[in-house]
Amino acid sequence: MTKKIMSKKISFADAFQELESITEWFETQNVDLDEGVKKFERGLELAKTLKEKLADVENTVITLKKKFSDLDNPQDL
């Protein structure tokens, strides 16, 4: 399974935690250039996945608000 496919199935919390871990790794004094490039790429993949998941949740919230908008106007019930 490729990293791109794995990132689609990773939970939001796990993706965020992994991205935090990569960020912390870059803050260390001994950063290996080759490993850094790989981690940077993975970080971008995770950031993209997190952004997509947030957009999905936002769309779901918008849909739910529209579906239940009649609850805002109790006289319409």
Phi, psi and omega in degrees: 000130181282163180298324182294320178291318179299322184293335178288331184263354181284144179289160179301315182297317180293319179296318180295317180296318179296320179296320175299319180297318178296317179300315178297322179300318180292338180278354178284163182285330188253077181264123176278129185299312182296316178292326179298320179296317179296316180293323178298315178298315179297320178299319177294320177298316180295317179299319178296316179298315179298318179297318179295318179296319177296319178296320178298316179295318179300316178297321178297316179297317179299315179298315180295320179297320178294317182298322184252023182297336179295342178289339177286337181239082184300335180291341180279351183285000000 
